[in-house]
Amino acid sequence: MTHQRTNTDWSDFADQTLASTNDIAEFRKGISHYIGGDWHDDRWKTFRLRFGIYEQRQVGEHMMRLKLPGGRLSFDQARAIASANASHAGGDVHITTRQGIQLYFIELKKLAPLIESLNLGGVSTREASGNTLRAITACPKAGFCGAELTDAATTADQLARTWLRHSLVQHMPRKFKTTVSGCGQDCGLSSIDDLGFIATEVNGEKGFRVVVGGGLGTHPTKSIEVFDFVTEDALPAVQEAITRVHVAHSTRENKNRSRIKFLVKRFGADEFVRLVHDQFNTIRDFERRHWAELDWKQDNTDAGNLRLRGEVEQSENVSAVGIEIPLGWLTSAQLDKLASLAQAAGAVELRLTRDQNIVAVGLNKSNVSTFIEGVKNIGLDASGRDHALDNLVSCPGTYTCAIGITDSHALAESLLDAGPEFDGLPSVRLRISGCHNSCGHHHIADIGLHGVAKKIAGKPAPHYQLHLGGDGNDHGILGPVFPAARAKKAIRLLMEAIKSGRGADETVRTWAERLGADGIASILEPILSNIDEEAEKLRFDIADDKIFVPPATSTGECAAGAVVAEHLSDLARVARQDIVRAEQAGNREQALVHVDEALKLPAQRLLILSGGNEAQPIDALVSHIQGQWPQAEQLLSALNTALAAKSEAHSSGNASKARKALRAWAKAADEEVERILTSIPSFLAGAAE
């Protein structure tokens, strides 16, 4: 149940729309602070990341990520994206491996108009990046899969709205990637994400399994089960419990080690599960945003083919049509026309897939052939034709990415351009990433490549590390490293060997395991030899006329430290909310714990900015503040009133009465922080969390 509250603390519990005019106003205010010089670069970075904005490799250019839970895209949204991109960005539209869309080459002055255009068109970028609850993916056939127990895309949409813009998740230690699967076949690939919900049925009751701690990147890790079954109404509480464990225990000092998988490793699976269950039991009955009941199916069949290419039957008179989008790139005009074609054919929506394609869902069967012909006329292919490179995925790499090592996009394009060279070879899952972060999903590919820097004759050169036989359950086997300039030939050699040497009952993985390292190396011998002799030529990446230079950093923007300890201000607000939530749940003891937190967190934020030790008891924090700010009458008055309110709450057992004083104290502390930052901008250099 959602209660109406009059104070700002409770705005976190208002039901949310994905797109919001409030986001337009908030973003314009933030960017004006930055352009006006009130905010320094790092503070601006933490702000813009929550609006889906990254700096590109190209100086002065930005990438913007759009948040589309479950990959669902209405026709109006598609047109809004196409129009906004054409007006305010300088590149094509790009579908990502997380069922999202990215726009590129956006100048600083165009960011605010683009945010406005998108939100007015029903498209949000909010929390599409940054250390937040990111966009939630779902099974590609959600809503029309014969095996599903419930529509995973609808579930993803509700989960996304549950915590969107909520103070608890604005500045987490690190991001959460989440997925939803509509049945036990787990087509949402929960094993590779931080958090996964898998629809299931136990003793006739429908609900979800919950898994946590999966991930790719430099430390590919499989998820563990934290709940074998929860009912759907418990999902928001599960999200909250896992988030609170993450916030309480994950490191903020080294964000490269603060994904949830590292917390699982640190505590061990059993202890981590215990922490989550304890937190869940504490907050299970707390008030939160409304959850609308899902629709559940009584019977299900096999999921069938998940590769949605060409016409796919949904029901007797309805079909879906998969459209092949080469490497996920299409022009604004193509997206706009595709929306019109699909709508005219009777489709209900477009769906983005994790292999960077688009599916038109719900077409009248009688219109399918006309639709496929129309798609052909705009330069795309919906025929479903088989070809060797029909399952190729790539991230942009150094085409746009600041931490990219190799130009994975150029390599993938060179493969498509050389299509006839691959005629007759088997279609395999081919995935290419420009670095170790696995945005191209190289770990779960039949043939996966990720960019690395390695020296040839003592000088750095672009290379690829080979992975073979990966899937959602097992990460690929490492193979040789070879120069980027020879990668296309290496892929062709591997595909030829798979065609000629793989047994009828073998997967790429079992084939690679049978051959072993020596066997794989012998296949690639032509591209592993004579490297030093061609050193100068191999120092150039594919399609690059400049000698390779490794990136200055391998850390992405959202893994960099946040500034000005904003998370403490957020958590103080959450603590004030929890005073009431705990009392409503009948837990007065817990409410008093939140009173103490609401007093301590603003004090800790002040100490971080004044160079003090924030990891002290509250008495020491208060003493430091009184000594550091002896003339700040308003600040000290608010602090003293909050201290008195805390004492009264503990003596009377009535925690709610303290909230007003605690809110005034937090406001005074935040105002003092802003005064410091405005008067001494250089102070920010030492204010990282």
C-alpha positions in Angstrom: 0.0 0.0 0.0 1.3 3.5 -0.8 0.3 6.3 1.6 0.1 10.0 0.7 2.7 12.0 2.6 3.2 15.7 2.8 6.9 15.8 3.4 9.6 15.4 0.7 11.1 12.3 2.4 8.1 10.3 1.2 8.3 11.3 -2.5 10.4 8.2 -2.9 7.3 6.1 -2.5 5.2 7.7 -5.3 4.5 5.5 -8.2 6.9 6.2 -11.1 6.6 6.6 -14.9 9.8 5.8 -16.8 9.8 9.2 -18.6 9.2 12.3 -16.5 9.2 16.0 -17.1 10.7 16.3 -13.6 13.9 14.7 -15.0 14.0 17.4 -17.7 14.0 20.2 -15.0 16.5 18.3 -12.8 18.9 17.8 -15.7 18.7 21.4 -16.8 19.5 22.6 -13.3 22.5 20.2 -13.0 24.0 21.1 -16.3 23.6 24.8 -15.6 25.6 24.3 -12.4 28.4 22.6 -14.4 28.4 25.2 -17.3 28.3 28.0 -14.8 31.3 26.7 -12.9 29.6 25.7 -9.7 30.3 22.1 -10.2 33.7 20.6 -11.1 34.1 17.8 -13.6 33.8 14.9 -11.1 30.6 16.1 -9.6 29.1 16.7 -13.0 30.2 13.2 -14.0 28.3 11.5 -11.1 25.3 13.5 -12.0 25.2 12.9 -15.7 25.9 9.2 -15.4 22.5 8.8 -13.6 21.0 10.3 -16.7 22.7 7.7 -19.0 25.4 10.0 -20.3 29.1 9.0 -20.8 31.9 10.9 -22.4 33.1 9.3 -25.6 36.6 8.7 -26.8 36.3 11.8 -28.9 36.9 14.9 -26.9 33.7 17.0 -26.4 31.4 14.2 -27.6 29.0 12.2 -25.4 27.1 8.9 -25.6 23.5 8.7 -24.1 22.0 5.4 -23.1 18.2 4.9 -23.0 16.4 2.8 -20.4 14.0 0.3 -22.0 13.1 -2.4 -19.5 12.7 -5.8 -21.1 13.6 -4.3 -24.5 10.1 -3.2 -25.1 9.8 -0.3 -27.5 6.4 1.3 -28.5 6.0 2.8 -31.9 5.7 6.3 -30.4 8.9 5.7 -28.5 10.7 4.5 -31.6 9.7 7.6 -33.5 10.6 9.9 -30.6 14.1 8.3 -30.5 14.5 8.6 -34.2 13.5 12.3 -34.2 15.6 13.2 -31.1 18.7 11.4 -32.5 18.3 13.1 -35.9 17.9 16.6 -34.3 20.5 16.4 -31.4 23.0 13.7 -32.0 25.6 13.0 -34.7 25.5 9.2 -35.2 23.3 6.3 -35.8 21.0 4.5 -33.3 22.7 1.5 -31.6 21.0 -1.5 -30.0 23.0 -2.9 -27.1 23.4 -6.4 -25.6 21.2 -5.3 -22.7 18.2 -4.6 -24.9 18.8 -0.9 -24.7 19.6 1.9 -27.2 22.6 4.2 -27.3 23.0 7.5 -29.1 26.4 9.0 -30.0 28.3 12.1 -30.9 26.3 14.5 -28.8 27.7 17.9 -28.0 27.5 19.3 -24.5 25.0 22.0 -25.6 22.7 19.4 -27.1 22.4 17.2 -24.0 19.6 19.1 -22.3 17.5 19.4 -25.5 18.0 15.7 -26.2 16.9 14.7 -22.6 13.8 16.9 -23.1 13.0 15.6 -26.5 13.3 12.0 -25.3 11.3 12.4 -22.1 8.5 14.3 -23.8 8.4 11.3 -26.2 8.0 8.8 -23.4 11.7 7.7 -23.3 13.8 7.7 -20.1 17.5 7.7 -19.7 17.3 7.8 -15.9 19.6 5.4 -14.2 20.6 3.8 -17.5 24.2 4.2 -16.3 26.0 5.1 -13.1 26.0 3.0 -9.9 22.3 2.4 -9.9 19.8 -0.4 -10.6 20.4 -0.5 -14.4 17.9 -1.3 -17.1 16.4 -4.8 -16.5 16.5 -7.3 -19.4 14.1 -10.2 -20.1 13.6 -13.3 -22.2 13.5 -12.3 -25.9 10.2 -14.1 -26.4 8.5 -12.6 -23.3 4.8 -12.4 -23.8 4.5 -14.9 -26.5 6.7 -17.9 -25.4 4.9 -21.2 -25.1 7.0 -22.1 -22.1 6.6 -19.0 -20.0 4.8 -18.9 -16.7 4.5 -15.1 -16.8 5.6 -12.3 -19.1 9.2 -11.5 -18.1 9.2 -8.2 -19.9 6.2 -7.0 -17.9 7.9 -8.1 -14.7 11.1 -6.3 -15.8 9.1 -3.1 -16.4 7.5 -3.3 -12.9 10.8 -4.0 -11.2 12.4 -1.1 -12.9 9.7 1.3 -11.8 9.8 0.0 -8.2 13.1 1.7 -7.5 13.5 4.3 -10.2 14.6 7.6 -8.8 14.5 6.2 -5.2 17.2 7.6 -2.9 18.4 4.1 -1.9 19.7 3.3 -5.3 21.1 6.6 -6.7 24.7 6.2 -5.4 25.2 2.5 -4.7 28.8 1.2 -4.3 28.5 -0.2 -7.8 25.8 -0.9 -10.4 23.4 -3.8 -10.5 22.5 -5.5 -13.8 19.3 -7.5 -13.5 17.4 -9.9 -15.7 14.1 -11.7 -15.6 13.3 -15.1 -17.1 9.7 -16.3 -17.6 10.4 -19.9 -16.9 13.0 -22.3 -15.6 14.8 -22.5 -18.9 16.3 -19.1 -17.9 16.4 -17.6 -21.3 17.1 -14.2 -19.7 20.6 -15.5 -18.9 20.5 -14.8 -15.2 23.9 -16.5 -14.7 25.8 -13.5 -16.2 24.1 -10.7 -14.3 24.3 -9.3 -10.8 20.7 -10.2 -10.0 18.3 -12.6 -11.7 14.6 -13.5 -11.2 13.5 -16.8 -12.7 9.7 -17.7 -12.8 8.9 -21.0 -11.3 6.2 -23.1 -9.7 6.5 -24.9 -6.4 3.7 -27.1 -5.0 1.2 -25.4 -7.3 2.2 -21.9 -6.3 3.8 -19.6 -8.8 6.7 -17.3 -8.0 10.4 -16.8 -8.6 13.8 -18.2 -7.9 16.3 -15.5 -7.1 20.0 -15.7 -8.1 22.8 -13.2 -7.4 26.4 -12.6 -8.2 26.8 -13.5 -11.8 28.9 -11.4 -14.2 31.4 -11.3 -17.0 34.3 -8.8 -17.4 37.7 -9.4 -15.9 36.3 -11.9 -13.3 33.6 -13.9 -15.0 31.5 -15.5 -12.3 28.4 -17.6 -12.2 25.5 -16.6 -9.9 24.4 -18.4 -6.7 20.9 -19.0 -5.5 19.7 -16.8 -2.6 16.0 -17.8 -2.6 14.6 -21.0 -4.1 11.1 -19.5 -4.1 9.4 -16.2 -3.3 6.0 -15.0 -4.3 5.8 -12.2 -6.8 4.7 -9.6 -4.2 8.0 -10.2 -2.4 10.2 -9.2 -5.4 10.5 -5.5 -4.4 11.5 -6.6 -0.8 14.1 -9.0 -2.3 15.5 -6.2 -4.4 15.7 -3.9 -1.4 17.3 -6.6 0.9 20.0 -7.4 -1.6 20.6 -3.7 -2.3 20.9 -2.9 1.4 23.5 -5.7 1.9 25.4 -4.3 -1.1 25.2 -0.7 0.3 26.2 -1.8 3.8 29.1 -4.1 2.9 30.5 -3.5 -0.5 33.6 -1.3 -0.8 33.4 2.2 -2.1 37.2 2.7 -2.1 37.9 0.3 -5.0 35.0 0.2 -7.4 36.7 -2.3 -9.6 36.1 -4.7 -6.7 32.7 -3.6 -5.6 30.3 -5.5 -7.9 28.0 -7.8 -5.9 30.0 -10.9 -7.1 33.0 -9.8 -5.0 30.8 -9.5 -1.9 29.6 -13.1 -2.5 33.2 -14.2 -2.8 34.3 -12.2 0.3 31.6 -13.6 2.6 31.2 -17.0 1.0 27.9 -18.2 -0.5 26.3 -19.4 2.8 27.1 -16.3 4.8 26.0 -14.0 2.0 22.7 -15.8 1.7 22.3 -15.5 5.5 22.9 -11.7 5.3 20.3 -11.3 2.6 17.7 -13.4 4.4 18.2 -11.5 7.6 17.8 -8.2 5.8 14.8 -9.5 3.9 13.1 -10.7 7.2 13.7 -7.2 8.7 12.2 -5.2 5.9 9.7 -7.7 4.4 6.7 -5.9 5.7 8.0 -2.4 5.2 5.9 0.0 3.1 7.1 0.5 -0.5 5.7 1.3 -3.9 2.7 -0.4 -5.3 3.1 -3.8 -7.0 0.5 -4.7 -9.6 -0.2 -8.5 -9.8 1.3 -10.3 -12.7 -0.7 -12.6 -15.1 0.3 -16.2 -14.7 -0.3 -19.1 -17.2 -1.5 -22.5 -16.2 0.1 -24.6 -18.8 3.4 -24.2 -20.7 5.3 -26.0 -23.4 8.8 -25.9 -24.7 10.4 -22.5 -25.4 11.4 -23.4 -28.9 13.9 -21.5 -30.9 15.0 -18.3 -29.1 16.7 -16.9 -32.2 14.0 -14.7 -33.5 14.8 -14.3 -37.2 12.2 -14.0 -39.9 8.6 -15.0 -39.2 7.9 -16.8 -35.9 4.4 -18.0 -35.2 2.8 -16.6 -32.0 -0.7 -18.0 -32.4 -3.0 -19.2 -35.2 -3.4 -15.8 -36.8 -0.5 -13.8 -35.3 3.2 -13.8 -35.9 6.3 -12.1 -34.7 9.0 -11.1 -37.3 12.7 -10.9 -36.4 14.6 -8.1 -38.2 18.4 -8.5 -38.6 20.1 -5.2 -37.6 23.8 -5.6 -38.6 25.8 -5.1 -35.4 22.8 -3.3 -33.9 23.3 -0.1 -36.0 20.5 1.6 -37.9 19.8 5.1 -39.0 17.2 7.4 -37.5 15.2 7.2 -40.7 15.3 3.4 -40.7 14.0 3.3 -37.1 11.2 5.7 -37.9 10.1 3.8 -41.0 10.4 0.5 -39.2 7.9 1.7 -36.5 5.5 2.8 -39.2 5.8 -0.4 -41.2 5.2 -2.6 -38.1 2.2 -0.5 -36.9 0.7 -0.7 -40.4 1.1 -4.5 -40.3 -0.9 -4.7 -37.1 2.0 -5.3 -34.7 1.6 -4.3 -31.1 5.2 -3.2 -30.4 8.9 -3.6 -31.2 11.2 -5.7 -29.0 15.0 -5.3 -28.8 17.0 -8.5 -28.3 20.3 -9.1 -26.6 21.9 -10.1 -29.9 21.2 -6.5 -31.1 18.3 -7.2 -33.4 14.6 -6.0 -33.4 11.4 -8.1 -33.3 8.1 -6.8 -34.4 5.6 -8.5 -32.1 1.9 -9.3 -32.8 1.6 -8.9 -36.6 -1.4 -10.1 -38.5 -0.2 -13.2 -40.4 -1.8 -11.9 -43.6 0.5 -8.8 -43.4 3.8 -10.6 -42.8 5.0 -10.9 -46.4 4.2 -7.2 -47.1 6.0 -6.2 -43.9 9.1 -8.2 -44.8 9.2 -6.6 -48.2 8.9 -3.2 -46.7 11.8 -3.9 -44.3 13.9 -4.9 -47.3 13.1 -1.6 -49.0 14.5 0.4 -46.1 17.8 -1.5 -46.3 17.2 -4.2 -43.6 16.5 -7.9 -43.7 13.6 -9.7 -42.1 13.7 -12.8 -44.3 15.3 -15.0 -41.7 17.8 -16.2 -44.3 20.7 -18.3 -42.9 24.3 -17.2 -43.4 27.5 -17.8 -41.6 27.6 -14.4 -39.9 23.9 -14.2 -38.9 24.8 -14.4 -35.2 27.5 -11.8 -34.9 27.5 -9.3 -32.0 30.0 -6.6 -31.3 30.4 -3.6 -28.9 31.6 -0.3 -30.4 35.2 -0.7 -29.1 37.5 2.2 -29.9 35.0 3.6 -32.4 33.5 5.5 -29.5 34.5 3.9 -26.1 37.1 5.7 -24.0 38.4 2.5 -22.4 38.3 0.4 -25.6 41.5 -1.3 -26.6 40.7 -2.5 -30.1 38.2 -1.4 -32.7 35.9 -4.4 -32.3 33.3 -2.5 -34.4 35.6 -2.2 -37.4 36.6 -5.9 -37.1 32.9 -6.9 -37.1 32.2 -4.6 -40.0 35.1 -6.1 -42.0 33.6 -9.6 -41.4 30.2 -8.5 -42.8 31.9 -6.8 -45.7 33.8 -10.0 -46.5 30.6 -12.0 -46.3 31.2 -14.1 -49.5 34.4 -15.4 -48.0 32.4 -17.1 -45.3 29.7 -18.6 -47.6 29.1 -22.3 -46.8 30.6 -22.0 -43.3 28.5 -22.8 -40.2 26.7 -20.1 -38.3 28.1 -19.9 -34.8 27.6 -17.4 -32.0 30.4 -14.9 -32.7 30.9 -12.2 -30.1 33.6 -9.5 -30.1 34.5 -7.0 -27.3 37.0 -4.2 -27.6 38.3 -4.9 -24.1 37.9 -7.2 -21.1 34.6 -5.8 -19.9 32.6 -8.1 -22.2 30.0 -5.6 -23.5 30.1 -7.8 -26.6 29.5 -11.0 -24.4 32.7 -12.7 -25.6 32.7 -15.1 -22.6 29.4 -16.8 -23.7 30.2 -17.2 -27.4 31.1 -20.2 -29.6 33.9 -18.0 -30.8 34.6 -14.9 -28.6 37.3 -12.3 -28.9 38.2 -9.5 -26.5 40.8 -6.8 -27.2 44.1 -6.7 -25.4 47.3 -4.8 -25.7 50.4 -6.9 -26.2 53.9 -6.0 -27.4 55.4 -7.1 -30.6 59.2 -6.6 -30.9 59.0 -4.5 -27.8 56.3 -2.2 -28.9 52.6 -2.3 -28.1 50.2 -3.6 -30.7 46.4 -4.4 -30.7 45.6 -8.1 -30.1 42.6 -10.3 -29.4 42.3 -13.0 -26.8 40.3 -16.0 -28.0 37.5 -17.7 -26.1 35.8 -20.9 -27.4 32.6 -22.7 -26.5 31.0 -20.4 -24.0 27.3 -20.2 -23.2 25.0 -19.0 -20.4 26.1 -21.8 -18.2 29.9 -22.0 -18.9 32.4 -19.3 -19.8 34.5 -20.0 -22.9 37.8 -21.8 -22.9 40.8 -19.5 -23.3 42.7 -20.0 -26.6 45.7 -18.1 -28.1 46.2 -14.4 -28.3 46.8 -13.1 -31.9 47.3 -9.7 -33.6 44.1 -7.7 -34.3 45.1 -7.4 -38.0 44.9 -11.2 -38.3 41.6 -11.6 -36.4 39.4 -11.9 -39.5 41.6 -14.7 -40.9 41.6 -16.4 -37.4 37.8 -16.4 -37.3 37.6 -17.9 -40.8 40.1 -20.6 -39.9 38.2 -21.6 -36.8 34.9 -21.7 -38.6 36.4 -23.9 -41.4 37.8 -26.2 -38.7 34.4 -26.4 -36.9 32.8 -27.3 -40.2 35.2 -30.0 -41.1 36.1 -31.4 -37.7 33.2 -31.1 -35.3 31.3 -34.3 -34.8 27.5 -34.4 -35.3 26.9 -34.7 -31.5 29.5 -32.1 -30.5 29.1 -28.6 -29.4 31.8 -26.0 -30.1 32.9 -26.5 -26.5 33.2 -30.3 -26.6 35.0 -30.0 -29.9 37.5 -27.5 -28.5 38.0 -29.6 -25.4 38.7 -32.7 -27.5 41.3 -30.8 -29.6 43.0 -29.2 -26.6 45.3 -26.2 -26.6 47.7 -27.8 -29.1 45.0 -28.7 -31.5 43.5 -25.1 -31.5 47.0 -23.7 -31.9 47.6 -25.9 -34.9 44.5 -24.6 -36.6 45.7 -21.0 -36.0 49.3 -21.6 -36.9 49.1 -19.5 -40.1 48.2 -16.4 -38.1 50.5 -17.2 -35.1 53.7 -17.4 -37.1 55.9 -14.7 -38.6 54.6 -12.1 -36.1 58.0 -10.4 -35.4 58.8 -10.2 -39.1 55.6 -8.2 -39.7 55.8 -6.2 -36.5 55.4 -2.7 -38.0 52.3 -3.7 -40.0 50.8 -5.5 -37.0 51.0 -2.3 -34.9 47.9 -1.0 -36.7 44.4 -2.0 -35.8 41.9 -2.9 -38.5 40.8 0.1 -40.5 43.2 2.4 -38.6 45.9 4.5 -40.2 47.5 5.5 -36.8 49.9 3.4 -34.9 48.3 1.7 -31.9 48.5 3.4 -28.5 47.0 1.6 -25.5 44.2 3.5 -23.6 45.3 5.7 -20.7 42.9 3.9 -18.4 41.0 0.6 -18.3 38.5 1.9 -15.8 35.1 3.0 -17.1 33.5 6.2 -15.9 30.9 4.4 -13.7 33.7 2.5 -11.9 35.4 5.8 -11.0 35.0 7.2 -7.5 32.0 9.4 -6.9 32.4 12.8 -5.1 31.0 14.9 -2.3 29.7 11.8 -0.5 26.2 12.2 -1.9 25.4 8.7 -1.0 25.4 9.7 2.7 22.8 12.4 2.1 20.6 9.8 0.2 21.0 7.3 3.0 20.1 9.8 5.6 16.8 10.4 3.8 16.3 6.6 3.6 16.9 6.3 7.3 14.2 8.9 8.0 11.8 7.0 5.8 12.6 3.8 7.6 11.7 5.2 11.0 8.1 5.3 9.9 8.3 2.1 7.9 9.7 0.2 10.8 7.0 1.6 13.2 4.3 0.8 10.8 5.6 -2.8 10.7 5.5 -2.9 14.5 9.3 -2.9 14.9 10.0 0.0 17.3 13.4 -1.3 18.1 14.4 -1.1 14.5 12.8 2.4 14.2 15.2 3.6 16.9 18.2 2.2 15.0 17.1 4.3 12.0 16.9 7.4 14.2 20.5 6.9 15.1 21.4 6.4 11.5 19.5 9.6 10.4 21.6 11.6 13.0 24.9 10.0 12.1 24.9 10.0 8.3 24.9 13.8 7.8 27.6 14.2 10.4 29.7 11.6 8.5 29.3 13.6 5.2 30.5 16.8 6.9 33.6 15.0 8.2 34.5 13.5 4.9 34.5 17.0 3.4 36.5 18.5 6.4 39.1 15.7 6.3 38.0 14.1 9.6 37.6 10.4 10.3 33.9 9.6 9.6 34.3 6.1 11.0 33.8 7.3 14.6 31.1 7.0 17.2 28.4 9.7 17.0 29.8 11.5 20.1 33.2 11.9 18.5 31.5 13.1 15.2 29.5 15.7 17.1 32.6 16.9 19.0 34.5 17.2 15.7 31.7 19.2 14.1 31.4 21.5 17.1 35.1 22.2 17.0 35.3 22.6 13.2 32.2 24.9 12.8 32.1 26.9 16.1 30.5 29.9 14.3 27.9 28.0 12.2 25.0 28.9 14.4 22.3 27.4 12.2 24.2 24.2 11.7 24.9 23.7 15.4 21.4 24.6 16.3 20.0 22.0 14.0 22.5 19.4 15.3 21.6 20.1 18.9 17.9 19.9 18.2 18.4 16.6 16.4 20.4 15.3 19.4 17.6 16.2 21.8 15.1 14.6 19.5 17.2 11.4 19.4 17.3 11.3 23.2 13.6 11.9 23.5 12.9 9.1 20.9 15.0 6.6 22.9 13.5 7.5 26.2 9.8 7.6 25.0 10.0 4.8 22.4 8.3 7.1 19.9 10.7 7.4 17.0 8.5 9.2 14.5 8.5 12.4 16.5 12.3 12.8 15.8 11.9 12.9 12.0 11.2 16.6 11.7 14.3 17.5 13.7 16.4 15.0 11.8 15.2 16.3 8.5 16.2 19.9 9.5 19.6 18.6 10.6 20.2 16.8 7.3 19.1 20.0 5.4 21.5 22.2 7.4 24.4 19.7 6.9 23.7 19.5 3.1 23.6 23.3 2.9 26.9 23.6 4.7 28.3 21.0 2.2 27.1 23.1 -0.7 28.6 26.3 0.9 32.0 24.6 1.2 31.9 23.3 -2.4 30.8 26.6 -3.8 33.4 28.6 -1.9 36.3 26.3 -2.4 35.9 24.3 -5.7 39.4 23.0 -5.5 38.4 21.2 -2.3 36.6 18.6 -4.4 39.9 17.1 -5.5 40.2 15.3 -2.2 36.5 14.6 -1.6 36.1 11.3 -3.4 34.1 8.7 -1.6 
